[in-house]
Amino acid sequence: QVKLVESGGGLVQPGGSLKLSCATSGFTFSRSGMRWYRQAPGKERELVATISALGFTTNYADSVKGRFTISRDNAKNTVYLQMNALKPEDTAVYYCNAASLPDYWGQGTQVTVSS
């Protein structure tokens, strides 16, 4: 019933940009804060960004602050992550997650930053 489908990843050069999307269904999206995580091989899952239910409050990991922007469209049940000035250390699988359903994960989308 609960679905989280990440998309938009790919291979980009350092300094490039990508916009990730997470399409959701099966829960009341507009009442749930949303989060983006990432996980690189051999590393722990890292919380990247959060956004409140109505989109008024956002928070970012220090490592991405000033470069990434989280947003949401409650009419589309979709949360986004705009990533600019990408660095090789941003390479990871990116996942979205609902604060109201923290045990649910999608398949993730691979982001690779390499020259």
Legacy VTK file of the C-alpha trace (Angstrom):
# vtk DataFile Version 3.0
C-alpha trace
ASCII
DATASET POLYDATA
POINTS 115 float
0.000 0.000 0.000
2.714 2.475 0.983
4.898 3.313 -1.979
7.976 5.474 -2.230
9.519 5.698 -5.683
12.738 7.642 -6.038
13.956 8.794 -9.431
16.212 11.331 -11.082
19.624 10.000 -10.204
22.436 9.567 -12.653
26.045 10.279 -13.465
27.168 13.893 -13.271
30.473 15.722 -13.212
31.667 17.566 -10.117
29.948 20.917 -9.969
26.923 19.618 -11.805
23.313 19.429 -10.727
20.576 16.853 -10.398
17.004 17.001 -9.200
15.678 13.919 -7.462
12.006 13.103 -7.112
10.167 10.816 -4.742
6.620 9.959 -5.737
4.541 8.625 -2.869
1.205 6.958 -2.274
-0.609 4.982 0.387
-0.496 7.520 3.206
-1.529 11.071 3.936
1.428 12.789 2.361
0.338 16.305 3.287
0.450 15.437 6.993
3.886 13.878 6.965
7.253 15.480 7.143
9.560 14.045 4.517
13.243 13.225 4.545
16.024 12.438 2.136
18.756 10.014 3.162
21.773 8.721 1.341
24.025 5.737 1.763
27.402 5.142 0.183
29.063 1.713 0.102
30.637 0.877 3.430
29.087 3.875 5.154
26.126 4.391 7.419
22.897 5.835 6.123
23.041 9.605 6.419
20.172 12.022 6.873
20.558 14.677 4.196
17.512 16.927 4.409
14.102 17.217 6.012
10.987 19.196 5.227
7.900 19.733 7.343
4.437 18.677 6.230
3.497 22.012 4.700
6.964 22.784 3.455
7.643 25.803 5.638
10.538 24.332 7.600
13.609 22.680 6.126
16.819 21.341 7.606
20.026 20.109 6.028
23.100 18.190 6.952
26.122 20.440 7.239
27.742 18.597 4.366
25.057 19.705 1.897
23.896 23.002 3.350
23.913 25.742 0.750
24.050 23.256 -2.114
20.917 21.118 -1.745
17.302 22.226 -1.524
14.428 20.031 -0.408
10.913 20.902 -1.524
7.535 19.266 -1.879
4.369 19.447 -3.913
1.510 18.209 -1.787
-0.852 18.245 -4.764
1.399 15.667 -6.420
2.380 13.735 -3.273
5.980 14.259 -4.300
9.095 15.442 -2.519
12.151 16.725 -4.372
15.823 17.224 -3.730
17.589 19.770 -5.887
21.320 19.118 -5.748
23.761 21.727 -7.001
27.529 22.027 -6.936
27.805 18.282 -6.603
30.963 16.753 -5.194
32.362 13.232 -5.515
31.566 12.666 -1.850
27.883 13.109 -2.692
28.006 9.784 -4.523
25.481 7.472 -2.882
22.107 5.861 -3.226
19.494 8.416 -2.246
16.290 7.416 -0.478
13.226 9.296 0.634
11.383 8.512 3.829
8.203 9.683 5.522
8.462 10.841 9.109
5.072 9.279 9.809
6.186 5.901 8.385
9.898 5.718 9.138
10.238 2.001 8.417
9.209 2.306 4.772
11.795 2.769 2.035
11.795 2.832 -1.716
14.370 1.320 -4.033
16.539 4.419 -3.974
18.162 6.223 -6.861
21.873 6.150 -7.587
23.769 9.415 -7.766
27.326 9.221 -9.029
29.513 12.319 -9.143
32.681 11.709 -11.112
34.777 13.351 -13.762
LINES 1 116
115 0 1 2 3 4 5 6 7 8 9 10 11 12 13 14 15 16 17 18 19 20 21 22 23 24 25 26 27 28 29 30 31 32 33 34 35 36 37 38 39 40 41 42 43 44 45 46 47 48 49 50 51 52 53 54 55 56 57 58 59 60 61 62 63 64 65 66 67 68 69 70 71 72 73 74 75 76 77 78 79 80 81 82 83 84 85 86 87 88 89 90 91 92 93 94 95 96 97 98 99 100 101 102 103 104 105 106 107 108 109 110 111 112 113 114
